[in-house]
C-alpha cells in the first residue's frame, strides 16, 4: 500500500513520506513544510463538502450544545479584545452560532459562514440573517472584517492554505485572524507511540484526525506565506464538559483538563514560549 502513496506535499510540493494509517485513512508527512495530510484529501472536495452539508450536524453538534464551549468562547473573545475592541467579526465554520451570539452581546457586528445546512438553519434562528450557508470560497461579499475566526474548523477543510488566503482578502489592513485546532504534532505523536506499543484501540478515541494534522511549524509558514505578521501561538484553553462521553463523568473531565492545561502552561512559560504540548493550540496573527 505504501508504494502507491503520493510522495509530494499538496502545499509546498516538497518530499513527503508515509506517516501512519488509521481506520481507512492514510496520512503522509511533508519533510519540508511539516504538513501532515490525509492522502487524497485534496481530491475529495465534493465528498467532504457533502459530508459537512448533510451528516456533520447529526454526529457532532453535541460538542457545541449544553454550554460545553461557553468558557472557551469567553476566553477567545477576551483574547481578541485585548487587541481589537469591537468591530466586524466573521466566524468561519460557525456551527450553531453560540460564539457569535456571545460576541454580539459584547457589541460586535457579527457574520457567520457554515457549510452544514442544519447547523446553519439553527444559527439563523439564533442570530438572524447574518449567516451564509456555504464556504468561505463561495462568500462573495467584500467583508472588510476587523476579525476573522476559525474555531476548530481549519483542519476540516480540503485546502487550509486557501482558507487563509480567502480570509486575508476579506480583512481590513491590520485585521486579526484567530485560529484554534488540534495540535497535529501531539495527536500524531501519541498515536504513533500507541501503534508501537499496540495500544491504538485504547487511545484512538481521544485523538483527532481530520483532513489535516496541522503543526506549529506549518501554521507559521502558511501565515507568513500569505502576508500575516505578529504571529502568537499558545496552548489553547480546553472546552468544558465531556460531550463525547469519554470519561465517567464531567467532574473527572474538568479536573483532567485543568491539570493538563496547567502542566502545559508551565512548560510553555519555562521554555520561553517555544514548547507547545497542549492537545489544542490557538494562534493570533495580523494582516500586513
C-alpha positions in Angstrom: 0.0 0.0 0.0 2.8 2.5 0.9 4.3 2.2 -2.6 1.2 3.8 -4.1 1.1 6.8 -1.7 1.8 10.2 -3.4 5.3 11.4 -2.4 4.8 15.2 -2.9 3.2 17.6 -0.4 0.0 19.2 -1.7 1.0 22.6 -0.4 4.7 23.1 -1.0 5.3 20.1 -3.3 8.2 19.0 -1.2 9.1 15.4 -0.4 6.6 13.6 1.8 6.7 10.2 3.4 4.2 7.7 4.8 3.4 8.7 8.4 0.7 6.4 9.7 -2.6 4.8 8.9 -5.8 4.9 10.9 -9.0 3.0 10.0 -9.4 3.6 6.2 -7.2 6.7 6.1 -3.5 7.1 5.3 -1.5 10.2 6.3 1.7 11.5 4.8 4.2 13.9 6.4 5.9 16.6 4.4 9.6 16.7 5.3 9.9 20.3 4.2 6.9 22.4 5.4 5.8 19.9 8.1 2.2 19.4 6.8 0.6 16.2 7.9 -2.2 15.4 5.4 -4.7 12.6 4.7 -3.8 11.1 1.3 -6.3 12.1 -1.4 -7.9 14.7 0.9 -7.3 17.4 -1.8 -9.1 15.3 -4.4 -12.3 14.8 -2.3 -13.8 18.3 -2.3 -17.2 17.1 -3.3 -17.2 14.2 -0.8 -16.0 16.3 2.1 -18.5 19.1 1.2 -21.4 16.6 1.1 -20.4 15.2 4.5 -20.4 18.6 6.2 -23.6 19.6 4.5 -25.6 16.5 5.3 -24.0 14.5 8.1 -21.9 16.6 10.4 -24.8 18.1 12.3 -26.2 14.8 13.4 -22.8 13.4 14.5 -21.0 16.3 16.2 -23.3 19.1 17.4 -23.3 17.7 21.0 -19.8 19.3 21.3 -21.5 22.7 20.9 -24.6 22.2 22.9 -25.1 22.2 26.6 -22.8 25.1 27.3 -19.6 23.0 26.8 -17.9 25.8 25.0 -19.1 28.8 27.0 -15.9 29.3 28.9 -13.8 28.8 25.7 -15.9 31.3 23.8 -15.4 33.9 26.6 -11.7 33.2 26.6 -11.4 33.7 22.8 -13.3 36.9 22.9 -11.3 38.2 25.9 -8.1 37.4 24.0 -9.3 39.1 20.8 -10.5 42.2 22.7 -7.0 42.8 24.2 -6.0 43.6 20.5 -9.3 44.7 19.0 -12.1 46.4 20.9 -15.1 45.7 18.7 -16.0 45.9 15.0 -16.9 43.5 12.3 -16.2 39.8 13.1 -16.7 36.8 10.8 -16.7 33.2 12.2 -15.9 30.6 9.6 -17.4 27.2 10.4 -19.6 28.8 13.0 -21.6 25.7 13.8 -24.8 26.6 15.8 -23.7 30.2 16.3 -23.1 30.3 20.0 -19.7 32.0 19.7 -21.2 34.8 17.5 -24.1 35.1 19.9 -21.7 35.8 22.7 -19.8 38.3 20.5 -22.9 40.1 19.6 -23.8 40.6 23.3 -20.4 42.4 23.6 -21.1 44.8 20.8 -19.6 43.1 17.8 -21.2 43.3 14.3 -21.4 39.5 13.6 -21.3 37.4 10.4 -21.0 33.7 10.1 -20.3 31.0 7.5 -21.3 27.4 7.9 -21.5 24.6 5.3 -23.8 22.3 7.3 -27.4 23.1 6.3 -28.9 22.0 9.6 -26.3 23.9 11.7 -26.8 27.0 9.5 -30.6 26.9 10.0 -30.2 26.6 13.7 -27.8 29.5 13.7 -30.2 31.7 11.7 -32.9 31.1 14.3 -30.4 32.3 17.0 -28.7 35.2 15.1 -31.0 36.2 12.2 -29.8 36.8 8.6 -26.1 37.3 9.3 -25.4 33.7 8.4 -24.1 32.4 5.0 -24.7 28.7 4.2 -21.6 27.6 2.3 -17.9 28.0 2.3 -15.5 31.0 2.6 -14.5 30.4 -1.0 -18.2 31.0 -2.1 -18.6 34.1 0.1 -18.6 36.9 -2.5 -19.3 39.9 -0.3 -16.5 42.4 0.4 -16.4 41.8 4.1 -13.8 44.3 5.2 -13.7 42.5 8.6 -11.7 43.5 11.6 -11.5 39.9 12.9 -12.0 36.5 11.3 -12.1 33.4 13.4 -11.6 29.7 12.6 -12.5 27.8 15.8 -11.9 24.0 15.3 -12.5 24.5 11.5 -9.3 24.9 9.6 -8.2 21.2 9.7 -11.5 20.1 8.3 -11.0 22.0 5.0 -9.8 20.5 1.8 -7.1 23.1 1.3 -6.5 25.0 4.6 -3.9 27.3 2.9 -6.7 28.6 0.6 -8.9 29.3 3.6 -6.1 31.6 4.9 -5.7 33.3 1.6 -9.5 33.9 1.3 -9.6 35.2 4.8 -6.9 37.7 4.2 -8.8 39.0 1.1 -11.8 39.7 3.4 -9.9 41.6 6.1 -9.0 45.2 6.8 -5.3 46.2 6.9 -4.1 45.0 10.3 -7.1 42.8 10.6 -6.8 40.0 13.2 -7.1 36.3 12.4 -7.8 33.8 15.2 -7.2 30.1 14.7 -7.9 27.1 17.0 -7.3 23.5 16.0 -6.0 20.2 17.4 -2.2 20.2 17.8 -1.2 17.9 15.0 2.2 17.1 16.4 0.9 15.9 19.7 -2.0 13.9 18.3 0.1 12.1 15.7 2.9 11.5 18.2 0.6 9.9 20.7 -1.0 7.7 18.0 2.4 6.6 16.6 3.5 5.6 20.1 0.3 3.8 20.6 0.9 1.9 17.4 4.4 0.9 18.6 3.0 -0.5 21.9 -0.2 -1.9 20.3 -2.5 0.4 22.3 -4.4 2.0 19.5 -7.8 0.6 20.5 -7.3 2.2 23.9 -6.1 5.6 22.8 -7.5 6.4 19.4 -10.9 7.7 20.6 -9.1 10.5 22.5 -7.3 11.7 19.3 -8.5 13.9 16.5 -7.7 13.4 12.8 -9.5 15.2 10.1 -8.2 16.2 6.6 -5.0 17.6 8.1 -3.0 17.4 11.3 -1.7 20.9 11.5 1.6 21.6 13.3 3.0 24.8 14.8 5.8 24.8 12.1 3.3 24.5 9.3 0.8 27.1 10.5 3.6 29.6 11.0 4.8 29.0 7.4 1.4 29.5 5.7 0.5 32.6 7.8 3.8 34.2 6.7 3.4 33.0 3.1 0.0 34.7 2.9 1.0 38.0 4.4 0.4 37.8 8.2 2.7 39.1 10.9 2.8 39.4 14.7 2.1 35.6 15.0 1.4 34.4 18.5 0.9 30.7 19.2 0.0 29.2 22.6 -1.7 26.2 24.2 -5.5 26.6 23.9 -7.7 26.6 26.9 -9.8 23.4 27.0 -13.5 23.4 26.4 -15.8 22.4 29.2 -17.7 19.2 29.8 -17.3 15.8 28.1 -19.8 15.9 25.2 -18.4 12.7 23.7 -18.6 10.8 27.0 -15.0 9.7 27.1 -14.8 9.6 30.9 -17.1 8.5 33.7 -18.5 12.0 34.4 -17.9 15.6 33.7 -16.1 16.3 37.1 -13.3 13.9 36.1 -13.1 15.5 32.7 -12.9 19.1 34.0 -10.2 18.0 36.6 -8.1 16.2 34.0 -8.3 19.1 31.5 -7.4 21.7 34.1 -4.4 19.7 35.3 -3.1 19.0 31.8 -3.6 22.7 30.8 -1.7 23.8 33.9 1.2 21.5 33.2 1.4 22.5 29.6 1.2 26.2 30.5 4.1 25.8 32.9 6.2 24.0 30.2 5.3 26.8 27.8 6.4 29.5 30.1 9.6 27.8 31.2 10.6 27.1 27.6 10.1 30.9 26.8 7.0 30.1 24.7 8.8 27.6 22.5 7.4 24.2 23.6 3.6 23.7 23.0 2.3 20.4 24.3 -1.4 21.1 24.5 -3.8 18.9 22.6 -5.2 22.1 21.0 -3.4 25.3 20.0 -4.5 28.8 19.3 -3.0 31.4 17.1 -3.4 35.1 16.6 -1.9 37.0 13.7 -2.4 40.3 11.9 -2.7 41.1 8.2 0.2 43.2 6.9 
